Each structure stands twice: as structure tokens, then as C-alpha cells.
Amino acid sequence: IRRFVAAAQLDDGVTGPLQRAADACRDAKSLLSSLPLDRLESAASLPDLTETSDNFFKALGKLKATRRYDMSRAARLVECASSAIGERASFLLEDQKSLLDESNEDAFEHA
């Protein structure tokens, strides 16, 4: 009987925290895999970036169902995503500006 009690206490003491950690990992993986993070950084056009940003923020609605994802981590995730969106938008706008400048120079040369 003593061996069973010791094993039961060990099982509860180890399995409980491990199970909670595994559940937290599953919740985080489910949330993060549903976010279009790669597409945010590789959007090829402003409309594509807008659509992907909308999809990202809509997918954040899953945070309500994720009990174990810390809100401070979620806030950092949103900050990083917002920064990535801003950087990608700046890159795309600069690219468009350079294309417009090139086409204006070509038009001026041919005039």
C-alpha cells in the first residue's frame, strides 16, 4: 500500500504540471498556426498587405477561446505584427514611389 500511495503522489505531482504545460503548448500552437505571420512579411502589394492584416486581426479572435495564452504575450505579438505591417507598407510604398519616379523620368526624356 505504501508503494501505491507514493506512486500516486508522484504521479499527481509530476503529471499535473506536465499536463498543464502540454495544454498551454497546444493552445499557443493552435493560436499561432492560425495567424498569417509569413504572409504579413511577404505581401507583394498594398491590397495584399491590407487583406493579410485584416485576416491577422480577425484570427486574434481566437484569443478568447485560448485560456492559457498570456495577455501580455498577446500584446507583444500584436505590437510585433503591427511593426511588421508598418515596415512592409513602407517598403511597398517606397517601391511604388521608385517605379513612379522611373516612369516619370522616362516620360520626361521622351517629351
N, C-alpha and C positions, 0 to 999 in steps of 0.2 A: 504494500500500500504506500509506503514512503517513496518508493521509486516513481509510482504513478503521480503522486502529488508534486514531486519535484519536476517531473517531466511536464505536467500540466502548467505549473508556474512558469517554467522556462518557455513553453510554447506560447503562453499568453504574453509574456514579457518581450519576446522577440517577434512573434508573428504579427502582433497588433501594430507596432510601429512600421514594420516592413510592409504590411498590407496598406496602411495609410500612405506610405511613401509611393507604393506602386499605384494606388488610386490617384494620387496627386500627379504622378507622371503621365498616366493615361489621360487625365483631364487636360493637362497642359499640351500634350501631343495632339489631342483632338482639336483643341482651340488653334494651336499654331499651324497645324496642317491645313486648316480651312482658310487661312489668311493668304492672299496672293502676294506674298512678300517679294518673290523673284520678279513677278510682273511689274511691281512698283518701280523697281530699279532698271528694268529693261524696256519700259514703254517707248514705243517708236514715234509716237506723235502725241500732241496735247489731248486730242479726243480719247486716245487710248489710255493716257495717264488719268484723265478725268473718270473714265469708266472703271479703271482698276482701283482708283482711290475710293469711288463710291462702293465698289464691291468689298474693299478692305473694311470700310467703316460699317457697312451692313453686317459683315461677318463678325464684327466685335459684339454684336448682339448675343453671340454665344457665351459671352462672359456671364450673363445672367444664369445660365444653366451650369456653368463651371463653378462649383462650390469651393474648390481648393486652389484656384489661381489668385494669388495675392493682388490686391488692387494697386499697390504701389508698383508692382511689376507691370501691371496692365498700363498704368500711367506712363511708365518709362517706354513701354512698347509703342504707345500712341505718339509720344514725343519723338522717338526714333523714326517711326513711319512718316510723321509729318515733316521731319527734317529731310528724309529721303525723297518725299514728294516735292518739296521745295527745291532741292538740288536738281532733281530730274527736270522739273519745269524750267528752271533757269538754263539748264543745258539745252533743252529743246528750243527755248526762246532764242538763245544765242545762236543756235544752229539755223533757225529760221531767219534771224536777222542777217547772218552772214550770207545766206542764199539770196535774200532780197538785195543786199549790197552788191553782190556779184551780178545779179540780173540788171540792177540799175546802172552799174558801170558798163556792162555790155550794151545796154540801150543807149547810153550817152556816147559811147565810142562809135556806134553805128549811125548816130544822128548827124 
